[in-house]
Amino acid sequence: MLKMTGVKIELFTEMDMHDFVEKAKRGGIAMAVHRFFKANNPKMGEAYDPSQPTTWISYVDANNLYGWAMSQFLPIGNYKVGR
């Protein structure tokens, strides 16, 4: 597809860049689940223990991740290695 558009693709300058792409081909974590969570914050009423660190439970649900990814531009240059 990029060949048909005539876009000039910048080459990787470091092996780390190539390794990153190769490792990312199969994707990553899709779900992380723990069986038991315990919060400790002032909104819990009498169950709150001020002697313990304050903790919260957060649930995040993301929909249409594939559709969003397919609507993004493909990288063609300005690659950087994160260190």
FIKOLZA-1660 file (N, C-alpha, C; in steps of 0.1 Angstrom, whole numbers, plus 5000, padded with zeros to 4 digits):
% residues 83
   i   px   py   pz ch aa at
   1 5008 4988 5000  A  M  N
   1 5000 5000 5000  A  M CA
   1 5009 5013 5000  A  M  C
   2 5019 5013 5008  A  L  N
   2 5028 5025 5008  A  L CA
   2 5035 5026 4995  A  L  C
   3 5038 5016 4988  A  K  N
   3 5045 5017 4975  A  K CA
   3 5036 5024 4965  A  K  C
   4 5023 5021 4966  A  M  N
   4 5013 5028 4957  A  M CA
   4 5012 5043 4959  A  M  C
   5 5014 5047 4972  A  T  N
   5 5012 5061 4975  A  T CA
   5 5024 5069 4972  A  T  C
   6 5036 5063 4969  A  G  N
   6 5048 5070 4966  A  G CA
   6 5055 5076 4978  A  G  C
   7 5051 5072 4990  A  V  N
   7 5057 5077 5002  A  V CA
   7 5071 5072 5004  A  V  C
   8 5081 5081 5008  A  K  N
   8 5094 5077 5010  A  K CA
   8 5096 5073 5025  A  K  C
   9 5099 5060 5027  A  I  N
   9 5100 5055 5041  A  I CA
   9 5115 5056 5045  A  I  C
  10 5117 5062 5057  A  E  N
  10 5130 5063 5063  A  E CA
  10 5135 5049 5068  A  E  C
  11 5147 5046 5066  A  L  N
  11 5153 5033 5071  A  L CA
  11 5156 5034 5086  A  L  C
  12 5156 5023 5092  A  F  N
  12 5160 5022 5106  A  F CA
  12 5175 5024 5107  A  F  C
  13 5179 5032 5117  A  T  N
  13 5193 5035 5119  A  T CA
  13 5200 5027 5130  A  T  C
  14 5192 5020 5138  A  E  N
  14 5197 5012 5149  A  E CA
  14 5190 4999 5149  A  E  C
  15 5197 4989 5154  A  M  N
  15 5192 4975 5155  A  M CA
  15 5180 4975 5165  A  M  C
  16 5180 4983 5176  A  D  N
  16 5170 4984 5185  A  D CA
  16 5156 4987 5179  A  D  C
  17 5156 4995 5169  A  M  N
  17 5144 4999 5162  A  M CA
  17 5138 4987 5155  A  M  C
  18 5147 4979 5148  A  H  N
  18 5142 4967 5141  A  H CA
  18 5137 4957 5151  A  H  C
  19 5144 4955 5162  A  D  N
  19 5140 4945 5172  A  D CA
  19 5126 4949 5178  A  D  C
  20 5124 4962 5180  A  F  N
  20 5111 4966 5186  A  F CA
  20 5100 4963 5176  A  F  C
  21 5101 4965 5163  A  V  N
  21 5091 4961 5154  A  V CA
  21 5089 4946 5153  A  V  C
  22 5100 4939 5153  A  E  N
  22 5098 4924 5153  A  E CA
  22 5091 4919 5165  A  E  C
  23 5094 4924 5177  A  K  N
  23 5087 4920 5189  A  K CA
  23 5072 4924 5190  A  K  C
  24 5069 4935 5183  A  A  N
  24 5055 4940 5184  A  A CA
  24 5046 4934 5174  A  A  C
  25 5051 4925 5165  A  K  N
  25 5042 4919 5155  A  K CA
  25 5031 4911 5160  A  K  C
  26 5033 4905 5171  A  R  N
  26 5022 4896 5177  A  R CA
  26 5014 4903 5187  A  R  C
  27 5016 4916 5190  A  G  N
  27 5008 4923 5200  A  G CA
  27 5013 4922 5214  A  G  C
  28 5005 4925 5223  A  G  N
  28 5009 4925 5237  A  G CA
  28 4998 4920 5246  A  G  C
  29 4998 4925 5258  A  I  N
  29 4988 4920 5268  A  I CA
  29 4975 4925 5264  A  I  C
  30 4965 4917 5264  A  A  N
  30 4951 4920 5261  A  A CA
  30 4942 4922 5273  A  A  C
  31 4946 4915 5284  A  M  N
  31 4938 4916 5296  A  M CA
  31 4947 4912 5308  A  M  C
  32 4945 4920 5318  A  A  N
  32 4952 4917 5331  A  A CA
  32 4942 4916 5342  A  A  C
  33 4941 4904 5348  A  V  N
  33 4930 4901 5358  A  V CA
  33 4936 4896 5371  A  V  C
  34 4932 4902 5381  A  H  N
  34 4935 4896 5395  A  H CA
  34 4922 4892 5401  A  H  C
  35 4923 4881 5409  A  R  N
  35 4911 4876 5415  A  R CA
  35 4905 4885 5426  A  R  C
  36 4914 4892 5433  A  F  N
  36 4909 4899 5445  A  F CA
  36 4916 4913 5446  A  F  C
  37 4909 4923 5448  A  F  N
  37 4914 4937 5450  A  F CA
  37 4909 4942 5463  A  F  C
  38 4916 4950 5470  A  K  N
  38 4912 4956 5482  A  K CA
  38 4915 4971 5483  A  K  C
  39 4905 4979 5483  A  A  N
  39 4908 4993 5484  A  A CA
  39 4908 4998 5498  A  A  C
  40 4915 5009 5500  A  N  N
  40 4915 5016 5513  A  N CA
  40 4915 5031 5511  A  N  C
  41 4903 5037 5512  A  N  N
  41 4903 5052 5510  A  N CA
  41 4891 5057 5519  A  N  C
  42 4891 5070 5522  A  P  N
  42 4881 5076 5531  A  P CA
  42 4867 5074 5526  A  P  C
  43 4864 5072 5514  A  K  N
  43 4850 5070 5509  A  K CA
  43 4845 5056 5514  A  K  C
  44 4853 5048 5520  A  M  N
  44 4848 5035 5524  A  M CA
  44 4841 5035 5538  A  M  C
  45 4840 5046 5544  A  G  N
  45 4833 5047 5557  A  G CA
  45 4841 5040 5568  A  G  C
  46 4834 5032 5576  A  E  N
  46 4841 5025 5587  A  E CA
  46 4851 5015 5583  A  E  C
  47 4851 5010 5571  A  A  N
  47 4861 5000 5567  A  A CA
  47 4874 5007 5564  A  A  C
  48 4875 5020 5563  A  Y  N
  48 4887 5027 5560  A  Y CA
  48 4897 5026 5572  A  Y  C
  49 4910 5022 5569  A  D  N
  49 4920 5021 5579  A  D CA
  49 4931 5032 5576  A  D  C
  50 4930 5043 5584  A  P  N
  50 4940 5054 5581  A  P CA
  50 4954 5050 5584  A  P  C
  51 4957 5039 5591  A  S  N
  51 4971 5035 5593  A  S CA
  51 4977 5029 5581  A  S  C
  52 4969 5025 5572  A  Q  N
  52 4974 5018 5559  A  Q CA
  52 4974 5028 5548  A  Q  C
  53 4982 5026 5537  A  P  N
  53 4983 5035 5526  A  P CA
  53 4969 5036 5519  A  P  C
  54 4966 5048 5514  A  T  N
  54 4953 5050 5507  A  T CA
  54 4954 5043 5493  A  T  C
  55 4944 5035 5490  A  T  N
  55 4944 5028 5477  A  T CA
  55 4930 5029 5471  A  T  C
  56 4929 5028 5457  A  W  N
  56 4917 5029 5450  A  W CA
  56 4916 5018 5440  A  W  C
  57 4904 5014 5436  A  I  N
  57 4903 5004 5425  A  I CA
  57 4897 5011 5413  A  I  C
  58 4903 5009 5402  A  S  N
  58 4899 5015 5389  A  S CA
  58 4897 5004 5379  A  S  C
  59 4885 5005 5372  A  Y  N
  59 4882 4996 5361  A  Y CA
  59 4882 5004 5348  A  Y  C
  60 4889 5000 5338  A  V  N
  60 4890 5007 5325  A  V CA
  60 4886 4998 5314  A  V  C
  61 4876 5002 5306  A  D  N
  61 4872 4993 5295  A  D CA
  61 4874 5001 5282  A  D  C
  62 4881 4996 5273  A  A  N
  62 4883 5003 5260  A  A CA
  62 4877 4995 5249  A  A  C
  63 4869 5002 5241  A  N  N
  63 4862 4996 5230  A  N CA
  63 4867 5000 5217  A  N  C
  64 4866 4992 5207  A  N  N
  64 4870 4995 5193  A  N CA
  64 4885 4998 5192  A  N  C
  65 4894 4991 5199  A  L  N
  65 4908 4994 5197  A  L CA
  65 4913 4991 5184  A  L  C
  66 4908 4980 5178  A  Y  N
  66 4913 4976 5164  A  Y CA
  66 4908 4987 5154  A  Y  C
  67 4896 4991 5155  A  G  N
  67 4891 5002 5146  A  G CA
  67 4899 5015 5147  A  G  C
  68 4902 5018 5159  A  W  N
  68 4910 5030 5162  A  W CA
  68 4924 5029 5155  A  W  C
  69 4930 5017 5158  A  A  N
  69 4944 5015 5153  A  A CA
  69 4944 5015 5137  A  A  C
  70 4934 5010 5131  A  M  N
  70 4933 5010 5116  A  M CA
  70 4931 5024 5110  A  M  C
  71 4926 5033 5119  A  S  N
  71 4924 5047 5113  A  S CA
  71 4936 5056 5115  A  S  C
  72 4947 5051 5121  A  Q  N
  72 4958 5059 5124  A  Q CA
  72 4968 5059 5112  A  Q  C
  73 4976 5069 5110  A  F  N
  73 4986 5069 5100  A  F CA
  73 4997 5059 5103  A  F  C
  74 5003 5053 5093  A  L  N
  74 5015 5044 5095  A  L CA
  74 5027 5053 5096  A  L  C
  75 5036 5049 5105  A  P  N
  75 5049 5056 5107  A  P CA
  75 5058 5054 5094  A  P  C
  76 5063 5066 5089  A  I  N
  76 5072 5065 5078  A  I CA
  76 5086 5071 5080  A  I  C
  77 5088 5077 5092  A  G  N
  77 5100 5083 5095  A  G CA
  77 5101 5089 5109  A  G  C
  78 5112 5096 5112  A  N  N
  78 5114 5102 5125  A  N CA
  78 5113 5092 5136  A  N  C
  79 5119 5080 5134  A  Y  N
  79 5119 5070 5144  A  Y CA
  79 5129 5073 5155  A  Y  C
  80 5125 5070 5168  A  K  N
  80 5134 5072 5179  A  K CA
  80 5134 5060 5188  A  K  C
  81 5145 5057 5194  A  V  N
  81 5147 5046 5203  A  V CA
  81 5145 5051 5217  A  V  C
  82 5136 5046 5224  A  G  N
  82 5133 5050 5238  A  G CA
  82 5143 5043 5247  A  G  C
  83 5150 5051 5255  A  R  N
  83 5160 5045 5265  A  R CA
  83 5158 5052 5278  A  R  C
% end
